[in-house]
Amino acid sequence: MIGLPELQQRFVAGLLGDQPDALDAWVVSDRLSAAERLGIYRNNIYVGLVGALRDCFPVVCQLVGEDCFQQAARGYIRAHPSRCGYLQRFGAEFPAWLADLESMRALAYLADVARLEWARQEVYHATDAVPFDQAALADVAPADYGRLCFRIAPAVRWVQSRWPVHRVWELHQRPDQGDWTVALDAGGQQVLVVRQGLRLHQQALELPALQLLELLAEGVPLGDAVDQLLTADAVFDLQACLQDFIAMGVCTGRPTLA
């Protein structure tokens, strides 16, 4: 007789591991054999998990095709079995998995497209945040603007890539448009994803804007952040950039002074 923990481990090994007969001795067979019974469970699990990955990474699936996606997804499921009943978290390691797959090396940009799609997934399911308190800025003396610290909303993510991933993603949202050209050697893109209500907003950012966002997210006061950007020879319109962040809902709550 084996204990419940070992029985559960054998069940997982029999369904997702490399031991398909690990449970044969513990499964009652009548009209269906043990292998046939477990095969029903195994098929249902793979269908559900592959479907969850396809929902999270639709552009990746379109880029590689259904058969190739199925193969990559099944390998990922075996290597990263779901450890949570909440399937929306299941694809977190999928971009890194794609980056390491030898069969995907010809599509060097694919993992970054997956990173962008996972960022969208995280943003959509992130917690809500209170709107940015613009009135609070009126209480700050101009001499103290450099001490301002901003909080970044939970439903905000950004992806930096050496590939034009925003362009690749965008093309797959409008399959009926005429121009499907993507110049992969045109340089990388920085992409911001933010949730506005229940709608996701995504746009490419200039590098200085992304660098400002990263510094603010680290809690760096505005003046110090600007000094770092100027040291890096970044040229951008600070006021317009902050106004865009606030309007898009990137910042949340009440700004504080360092």
C-alpha positions as CSV (number, residue, x, y, z in Angstrom):
1,M,0.0,0.0,0.0
2,I,1.4,3.4,-0.9
3,G,0.5,6.8,0.7
4,L,-1.5,9.5,-0.9
5,P,1.5,11.8,-1.6
6,E,3.3,9.0,-3.5
7,L,0.1,8.1,-5.3
8,Q,-0.3,11.7,-6.4
9,Q,3.3,11.8,-7.6
10,R,2.8,8.7,-9.7
11,F,-0.4,10.1,-11.1
12,V,1.5,13.2,-12.3
13,A,4.3,11.1,-13.7
14,G,1.8,8.9,-15.5
15,L,0.1,11.9,-17.1
16,L,2.8,14.3,-17.8
17,G,6.1,12.6,-17.2
18,D,8.1,9.9,-18.9
19,Q,6.5,7.1,-16.9
20,P,3.2,6.4,-18.6
21,D,2.8,3.0,-16.8
22,A,3.5,4.4,-13.3
23,L,-0.1,4.0,-12.3
24,D,-1.1,0.9,-14.2
25,A,-1.1,-1.3,-11.1
26,W,-3.4,1.1,-9.3
27,V,-6.1,1.6,-12.0
28,V,-9.1,-0.7,-12.2
29,S,-9.5,-2.1,-15.7
30,D,-12.8,-3.5,-17.1
31,R,-14.0,-2.4,-20.5
32,L,-11.1,0.1,-20.7
33,S,-7.5,-0.8,-19.9
34,A,-5.4,1.2,-17.4
35,A,-3.6,2.8,-20.3
36,E,-6.8,3.8,-22.1
37,R,-8.3,5.3,-18.9
38,L,-5.2,7.4,-18.2
39,G,-5.0,8.3,-21.8
40,I,-8.4,10.1,-21.5
41,Y,-7.1,12.1,-18.6
42,R,-3.8,12.8,-20.4
43,N,-5.5,14.0,-23.5
44,N,-7.9,16.3,-21.5
45,I,-5.0,17.8,-19.6
46,Y,-3.0,18.5,-22.7
47,V,-6.0,19.9,-24.6
48,G,-6.8,22.3,-21.8
49,L,-3.2,23.5,-21.2
50,V,-2.4,23.9,-24.9
51,G,-5.6,25.8,-25.3
52,A,-4.6,28.1,-22.4
53,L,-1.2,28.8,-23.9
54,R,-2.8,29.4,-27.3
55,D,-5.1,32.0,-25.7
56,C,-2.2,33.8,-24.1
57,F,0.1,33.6,-27.2
58,P,-2.1,33.9,-30.3
59,V,0.5,35.8,-32.4
60,V,3.2,33.2,-31.5
61,C,0.8,30.5,-32.7
62,Q,0.1,32.4,-35.9
63,L,3.8,32.9,-36.6
64,V,4.8,29.2,-36.2
65,G,1.6,27.5,-37.2
66,E,-0.7,25.2,-35.2
67,D,1.4,22.0,-35.5
68,C,4.6,23.6,-34.5
69,F,2.9,25.5,-31.6
70,Q,1.3,22.3,-30.4
71,Q,4.7,20.6,-30.3
72,A,6.4,23.5,-28.4
73,A,3.4,23.8,-26.0
74,R,3.4,20.0,-25.2
75,G,7.1,20.2,-24.5
76,Y,6.6,23.2,-22.2
77,I,3.8,21.4,-20.4
78,R,6.0,18.4,-19.6
79,A,8.9,20.7,-18.5
80,H,6.7,23.1,-16.6
81,P,3.7,21.3,-15.2
82,S,1.0,23.6,-13.9
83,R,1.4,24.2,-10.2
84,C,-1.6,26.4,-9.8
85,G,-5.3,26.0,-10.5
86,Y,-5.4,29.5,-12.0
87,L,-4.4,28.8,-15.6
88,Q,-3.8,32.5,-16.4
89,R,-0.4,32.2,-14.7
90,F,0.6,29.1,-16.6
91,G,2.5,30.7,-19.4
92,A,5.0,32.7,-17.4
93,E,8.1,30.7,-18.5
94,F,6.9,30.1,-22.0
95,P,8.9,33.0,-23.6
96,A,12.1,31.7,-22.1
97,W,11.2,28.1,-23.2
98,L,10.8,29.3,-26.7
99,A,14.2,31.1,-26.6
100,D,15.9,27.9,-25.7
101,L,14.2,25.7,-28.3
102,E,16.6,24.6,-31.0
103,S,13.7,24.3,-33.5
104,M,12.9,28.0,-33.0
105,R,16.3,29.4,-33.5
106,A,15.5,30.6,-37.0
107,L,12.8,32.9,-35.6
108,A,15.1,34.8,-33.3
109,Y,12.4,37.4,-32.5
110,L,9.8,34.9,-31.5
111,A,10.7,34.8,-27.8
112,D,10.4,38.6,-27.5
113,V,7.0,38.5,-29.3
114,A,6.0,35.9,-26.6
115,R,7.3,38.3,-23.9
116,L,5.1,41.0,-25.3
117,E,2.1,38.8,-25.3
118,W,2.7,37.7,-21.7
119,A,3.1,41.3,-20.7
120,R,-0.4,41.9,-22.1
121,Q,-1.7,38.9,-20.2
122,E,-0.2,40.2,-16.9
123,V,-1.6,43.7,-17.5
124,Y,-5.1,42.4,-18.2
125,H,-5.2,40.5,-15.0
126,A,-3.4,43.0,-12.8
127,T,-5.2,44.6,-9.8
128,D,-6.9,47.9,-10.3
129,A,-5.3,51.1,-9.0
130,V,-6.7,54.5,-8.0
131,P,-6.3,57.2,-10.7
132,F,-3.4,59.6,-10.5
133,D,-4.1,62.6,-8.3
134,Q,-3.2,65.5,-10.6
135,A,-4.6,68.0,-8.2
136,A,-1.8,67.1,-5.8
137,L,0.8,68.6,-8.2
138,A,-0.7,72.0,-7.6
139,D,0.4,71.7,-4.0
140,V,4.1,71.2,-5.0
141,A,6.3,74.3,-5.2
142,P,8.2,74.5,-8.5
143,A,11.5,74.3,-6.5
144,D,10.4,70.9,-5.3
145,Y,9.5,69.4,-8.7
146,G,12.8,67.5,-8.8
147,R,11.9,65.7,-5.5
148,L,8.7,64.3,-6.9
149,C,8.4,60.5,-6.8
150,F,5.7,58.7,-8.9
151,R,4.1,55.3,-8.4
152,I,3.6,53.1,-11.4
153,A,0.2,51.4,-11.6
154,P,0.1,47.6,-11.3
155,A,-1.5,47.2,-14.7
156,V,1.6,48.5,-16.6
157,R,4.4,46.5,-18.3
158,W,7.0,47.3,-20.8
159,V,9.2,45.2,-23.1
160,Q,12.5,46.2,-24.6
161,S,13.6,44.2,-27.7
162,R,16.2,44.3,-30.3
163,W,13.5,43.3,-32.8
164,P,10.4,45.3,-34.0
165,V,8.0,43.3,-31.9
166,H,5.3,45.9,-31.7
167,R,5.2,46.0,-35.5
168,V,5.1,42.2,-35.7
169,W,2.3,42.1,-33.1
170,E,0.4,45.0,-34.8
171,L,0.3,43.3,-38.2
172,H,-1.4,40.2,-36.7
173,Q,-4.2,42.4,-35.4
174,R,-5.2,43.6,-38.8
175,P,-4.8,40.6,-41.2
176,D,-6.7,42.4,-44.0
177,Q,-4.3,45.3,-44.3
178,G,-2.2,45.5,-47.4
179,D,1.3,46.0,-46.2
180,W,2.7,42.9,-44.3
181,T,6.3,44.1,-44.5
182,V,8.4,43.8,-41.4
183,A,12.0,45.0,-41.6
184,L,13.6,42.9,-39.0
185,D,16.9,44.7,-39.4
186,A,15.3,48.1,-38.8
187,G,16.2,48.1,-35.1
188,G,14.5,47.2,-31.9
189,Q,11.4,48.6,-30.2
190,Q,10.4,49.5,-26.7
191,V,6.8,48.7,-26.0
192,L,4.5,49.9,-23.3
193,V,1.3,48.0,-22.3
194,V,-1.2,49.6,-19.9
195,R,-4.8,48.8,-19.1
196,Q,-7.4,51.5,-19.4
197,G,-10.6,50.3,-17.8
198,L,-11.0,46.8,-19.4
199,R,-9.1,47.8,-22.6
200,L,-5.4,47.2,-23.2
201,H,-3.5,50.1,-24.7
202,Q,-0.1,49.3,-26.4
203,Q,2.3,51.6,-28.0
204,A,6.0,51.8,-29.0
205,L,8.1,54.1,-26.8
206,E,11.3,56.1,-27.6
207,L,14.2,54.8,-25.6
208,P,14.5,57.9,-23.3
209,A,10.8,57.5,-22.4
210,L,11.3,53.9,-21.4
211,Q,14.4,54.8,-19.4
212,L,12.5,57.5,-17.5
213,L,9.7,55.0,-16.8
214,E,12.2,52.4,-15.5
215,L,13.8,55.0,-13.2
216,L,10.4,56.2,-11.9
217,A,9.4,52.6,-11.2
218,E,12.5,52.2,-9.1
219,G,11.5,55.1,-7.0
220,V,14.1,57.5,-8.3
221,P,13.0,61.2,-7.8
222,L,12.2,63.0,-10.9
223,G,15.2,65.4,-10.8
224,D,17.7,62.5,-10.3
225,A,16.0,60.6,-13.1
226,V,16.3,63.5,-15.5
227,D,20.0,64.0,-14.5
228,Q,20.7,60.4,-15.4
229,L,19.0,60.7,-18.7
230,L,20.9,63.9,-19.6
231,T,24.1,62.2,-18.7
232,A,23.2,59.5,-21.2
233,D,22.7,62.2,-23.8
234,A,19.0,61.4,-24.1
235,V,17.0,64.1,-25.9
236,F,13.3,64.1,-25.2
237,D,10.5,66.3,-24.1
238,L,10.1,65.6,-20.3
239,Q,6.9,67.5,-19.8
240,A,5.2,65.8,-22.8
241,C,6.5,62.4,-21.7
242,L,5.1,62.8,-18.1
243,Q,1.8,64.1,-19.5
244,D,1.5,61.1,-21.7
245,F,2.2,58.7,-18.8
246,I,-0.4,60.4,-16.6
247,A,-3.0,60.5,-19.4
248,M,-2.5,56.8,-20.2
249,G,-2.8,55.7,-16.6
250,V,0.8,54.7,-16.1
251,C,1.1,56.7,-12.9
252,T,-1.2,56.0,-9.9
253,G,-2.2,57.6,-6.7
254,R,-0.7,60.7,-5.1
255,P,2.9,61.7,-5.9
256,T,5.2,62.1,-2.9
257,L,8.3,64.1,-2.2
258,A,11.7,62.5,-1.6
